[in-house]
Amino acid sequence: MKILVTGGAGFIGSHTVVELQMAGYQPVIADNLYNSNREVLAGLKNIVGQEIPFFEIDCTDEAAVRQLFEKEQFDGVIHFAAYKAVGESVEEPLKYYQNNIDSLLVLLKIMRRFKVSNFVFSSSCTVYGQPDTLPVTEDTPRQPATSPYGNTKVMCEDIIRDYVHSKPALKAISLRYFNPIGAHHSAEIGELPNGVPSNLVPYLTQAAAGLRDKLVVFGDDYDTPDGTCVRDFIHVVDLAKAHVKAIELLEKQPEANYYDVFNVGTGDGNTVLELINTFEKANGVKLNYTIGPRRPGDVEKIWAQSDKANTVLGWKAEKSLADSLRDAWRWQSKLVES
């Protein structure tokens, strides 16, 4: 099966490309390189032993996406391509609504035209907002999003659900990620954002490598064990494998119009300071960090219950927080050396 991976040169997308290839699929990447780098393609080739087809395409460009589908015969789509910085989305909401929603609408329209029925959507635990009870299950009520980024995920999930109910012969799954971190153990690919990282771990590793003056922890006055935010940090390779399981489930799904959602997390919550301490112990590196004010749009605490993914998808997180942070530091160290 040939699977289109939009945003496949990005952090989660590139790791999913590897796992698809290893599982016997033929991944094809479409990416506009807005927040990724063409050098990722060389890393992918080094891991899988062959070049992965790549098309520099913006998924909001309907004509370009249509031409790609005319050229390639896809059996499924995994849709990662989206803007993802919470803070930036608060400052530039229209940018996020236009890109994240338009790209989904274009893909669904073109998929129907070319009779491509399997679709996996990159969603987020941000759809839960600040939940009233923890851990969150797929039945936990969605709260009003705390950022425009989170709201785009809510809206995209609703669009997919409503579209499937219109019976377009589409089988779709939304995977609600918690907090992906780490890198491939080979250090050939990892998180490499353009400009200043908006995610915690790449900023942390850049600070540890001396590329940033220090790491700022946003707030230490939350109602958590040490006052810092609590997150469910999941190794990106574990997360990538969940996408393979999702495609496999869609292949076997007899229902022509099917939609479901799955939490993809470890089931454990760690504070930001716990993550920092684990990084220092796992890598023998001292980190320079300070405490700053809260960041707009941040949720206080959230972690997953992933029982549904365990039983229905047959997937389970395998790597520890220390594993993730060792791999992230190995990747950052290689970048510094090169």
C-alpha positions, 0 to 999 in steps of 0.5 A, spaced: 500 500 500 502 506 498 501 512 503 501 519 502 504 522 509 503 530 509 508 533 513 512 527 512 519 531 513 517 534 520 518 531 526 512 526 527 511 525 520 519 523 518 519 518 524 512 515 521 515 514 514 520 510 517 515 505 521 511 505 515 517 503 510 519 498 516 512 495 516 512 494 508 508 500 506 510 505 501 510 512 504 510 518 499 512 525 503 508 531 501 511 537 505 512 545 504 518 545 508 515 551 512 517 548 519 522 542 516 528 541 512 530 537 506 536 534 510 531 529 513 530 526 506 538 524 507 537 521 514 531 517 512 535 514 506 540 512 511 535 509 516 531 505 511 536 504 505 532 507 500 530 514 497 523 516 500 519 519 494 518 527 496 514 532 493 514 539 495 507 541 496 503 546 500 497 542 502 492 548 502 494 548 494 488 544 491 491 544 484 498 541 486 494 536 491 490 534 485 496 533 480 500 529 486 494 524 486 493 524 479 501 522 479 501 517 484 495 512 486 494 512 494 491 507 498 491 512 504 493 518 507 496 520 514 495 528 515 500 531 519 501 538 515 499 543 520 502 549 524 503 547 531 505 552 536 500 554 541 503 561 543 504 563 535 497 561 534 494 566 540 498 571 536 496 569 529 489 566 529 487 567 522 494 564 520 492 557 524 485 557 522 486 558 514 492 553 514 490 547 518 483 547 516 484 549 509 489 543 508 484 538 511 478 540 506 483 540 500 485 533 502 478 530 503 475 533 497 481 530 493 481 523 496 473 523 494 475 524 487 480 519 487 477 514 491 482 514 496 478 511 503 483 510 508 485 517 512 489 518 519 488 525 522 494 528 526 490 530 532 492 532 539 490 532 547 489 539 546 481 538 544 480 536 552 482 543 554 483 543 561 479 536 563 475 536 570 478 529 571 484 525 570 487 521 566 483 523 560 479 517 556 476 518 549 469 519 552 472 525 556 468 531 554 472 536 550 473 543 553 473 549 550 480 550 547 485 554 550 488 556 544 487 557 536 491 551 535 487 547 539 481 549 536 483 548 529 484 540 532 477 540 535 474 543 528 478 538 524 475 532 528 468 535 527 469 536 520 472 529 519 466 526 523 461 530 520 464 528 513 464 521 514 456 521 517 455 524 510 457 517 507 463 519 502 466 511 503 471 514 508 474 510 513 478 515 518 481 515 525 483 521 529 489 520 533 490 524 539 497 525 541 499 527 548 507 530 548 511 527 543 519 527 544 525 524 543 528 522 536 530 515 532 535 511 536 540 512 530 540 520 531 539 520 523 532 524 524 529 528 530 526 534 532 529 540 528 524 546 528 526 552 523 528 558 528 526 558 535 523 552 538 516 552 540 516 545 544 519 544 550 524 538 549 528 541 543 529 548 546 531 544 552 537 540 548 539 547 544 540 550 551 544 544 554 548 544 547 549 552 549 545 554 543 540 558 547 542 562 553 537 558 558 531 554 558 525 558 561 520 554 565 513 557 564 510 558 571 511 554 577 505 556 581 500 551 578 496 546 582 501 540 581 506 537 585 512 542 584 508 548 581 510 546 573 505 543 568 504 536 567 504 533 561 504 525 558 511 525 554 511 520 549 517 517 545 516 519 538 517 512 535 512 509 539 507 515 537 509 513 529 508 506 530 501 508 532 500 510 525 501 504 522 497 500 527 491 505 525 492 504 517 492 497 519 485 497 522 482 501 517 485 496 512 481 491 516 475 495 517 469 492 513 464 498 514 465 503 508 464 509 513 467 509 519 470 514 524 473 513 531 478 517 535 484 514 540 488 517 545 496 516 544 500 517 550 504 513 556 498 513 561 503 517 566 504 524 567 510 528 569 512 535 571 516 540 567 521 540 572 521 532 573 523 532 565 529 537 566 531 532 572 530 526 568 534 529 562 540 531 567 540 524 570 540 520 563 545 524 560 550 527 565 548 534 563 547 540 567 541 544 564 541 552 565 534 554 566 530 559 570 522 560 572 518 565 568 511 567 567 505 562 565 505 562 557 498 564 554 494 558 552 498 552 556 494 547 560 495 546 567 495 538 567 493 533 562 495 525 561 492 520 557 488 513 559 490 509 553 486 503 554 482 503 548 489 504 543 492 498 547 486 493 546 483 496 539 489 498 535 493 493 539 498 498 540 502 500 547 508 505 549 514 502 550 519 507 551 521 510 558 522 518 559 529 517 560 529 513 553 526 519 550 531 524 553 537 520 551 535 519 544 533 527 544 540 529 546 544 524 542 540 527 536 542 534 538 549 532 540 550 530 532 547 536 530 552 540 534 558 536 531 555 536 524 
